[in-house]
Amino acid sequence: MTQTQEPSLEQVLEMSREMLNLASDGSWEKLVEIEAPRQKILERIFSNSPPVDPSSPTGLQIKQIMEIDSKIEGLANEAKGSIRDELVGINKIRNQAKVYQGK
């Protein structure tokens, strides 16, 4: 009989670090593949947990996870802005082509 390992914040922290690396590389699809199981682990860990002291080891791990999440969010916002700029450029070119073609 195999013993199942309880999910831990250390596991979530490692997943978060991997997600940050993927975000830095622009590998958003892979990041999303990790986010779903990570979210389930977090829900499982905190479903019936008592409040956590921010200065405890658990509190410090939570703080690290939140800091990494904030960095990922920043990278996502940068990517979103870049995509928006790219779409604006494409629309300008499309409109110029229509004017050139007389449509």
C-alpha positions as CSV (number, residue, x, y, z in Angstrom):
1,M,0.0,0.0,0.0
2,T,1.5,3.4,-1.0
3,Q,1.3,6.4,1.3
4,T,0.0,9.6,-0.2
5,Q,2.1,12.7,0.7
6,E,0.1,15.5,2.2
7,P,0.4,18.7,0.1
8,S,2.7,21.3,1.7
9,L,3.4,25.0,1.4
10,E,6.9,24.1,0.4
11,Q,5.5,22.2,-2.6
12,V,3.3,25.3,-3.4
13,L,6.4,27.5,-3.1
14,E,8.3,25.4,-5.6
15,M,5.4,25.5,-8.0
16,S,5.2,29.2,-7.6
17,R,8.9,29.6,-8.4
18,E,8.5,27.5,-11.5
19,M,5.5,29.6,-12.5
20,L,7.6,32.8,-12.1
21,N,10.3,31.3,-14.4
22,L,7.7,30.4,-17.0
23,A,6.2,33.9,-16.8
24,S,9.7,35.4,-17.3
25,D,10.1,33.2,-20.4
26,G,6.6,34.1,-21.6
27,S,5.5,30.4,-21.4
28,W,1.9,31.3,-20.3
29,E,0.3,28.0,-21.4
30,K,2.7,26.0,-19.2
31,L,2.2,28.4,-16.4
32,V,-1.6,27.8,-16.5
33,E,-1.1,24.1,-16.4
34,I,0.7,24.5,-13.1
35,E,-1.6,27.1,-11.6
36,A,-4.7,24.8,-11.5
37,P,-3.1,22.0,-9.4
38,R,-1.4,24.6,-7.3
39,Q,-4.7,26.3,-6.6
40,K,-6.2,23.0,-5.6
41,I,-3.3,22.3,-3.2
42,L,-3.8,25.7,-1.6
43,E,-7.5,25.1,-1.2
44,R,-6.8,21.8,0.4
45,I,-4.1,23.2,2.8
46,F,-6.3,26.1,3.9
47,S,-9.7,24.6,3.9
48,N,-9.8,24.0,7.6
49,S,-6.7,25.7,8.9
50,P,-6.6,28.1,11.8
51,P,-5.2,31.7,11.4
52,V,-1.5,31.8,10.7
53,D,1.0,34.0,12.6
54,P,2.7,36.1,9.9
55,S,6.1,35.7,11.7
56,S,5.9,31.9,11.9
57,P,7.6,29.7,9.3
58,T,4.2,29.0,7.7
59,G,3.5,32.7,7.6
60,L,6.9,33.5,6.0
61,Q,6.2,30.8,3.3
62,I,2.8,32.4,2.6
63,K,4.5,35.8,2.3
64,Q,7.0,34.4,-0.2
65,I,4.2,32.8,-2.2
66,M,2.4,36.1,-2.3
67,E,5.5,38.0,-3.3
68,I,6.1,35.6,-6.2
69,D,2.4,35.8,-7.2
70,S,2.8,39.6,-7.3
71,K,5.8,39.3,-9.6
72,I,3.9,36.9,-11.9
73,E,1.0,39.4,-12.0
74,G,3.3,42.2,-12.9
75,L,4.8,40.1,-15.8
76,A,1.3,39.2,-16.9
77,N,0.3,42.8,-17.0
78,E,3.4,43.7,-19.0
79,A,2.6,40.9,-21.5
80,K,-1.0,42.1,-21.7
81,G,0.1,45.6,-22.5
82,S,2.6,44.3,-25.1
83,I,-0.2,42.3,-26.8
84,R,-2.5,45.3,-26.7
85,D,0.2,47.5,-28.3
86,E,0.8,44.8,-31.0
87,L,-3.0,44.7,-31.8
88,V,-3.2,48.4,-32.1
89,G,-0.2,48.3,-34.5
90,I,-1.9,45.6,-36.5
91,N,-5.2,47.5,-36.7
92,K,-3.3,50.6,-37.9
93,I,-1.6,48.6,-40.7
94,R,-5.0,47.1,-41.6
95,N,-6.6,50.5,-41.8
96,Q,-3.8,51.9,-43.8
97,A,-4.1,49.0,-46.2
98,K,-7.8,49.7,-46.6
99,V,-7.2,53.3,-47.4
100,Y,-4.5,52.3,-49.9
101,Q,-6.8,49.9,-51.5
102,G,-9.6,52.5,-51.6
103,K,-12.0,50.5,-49.5
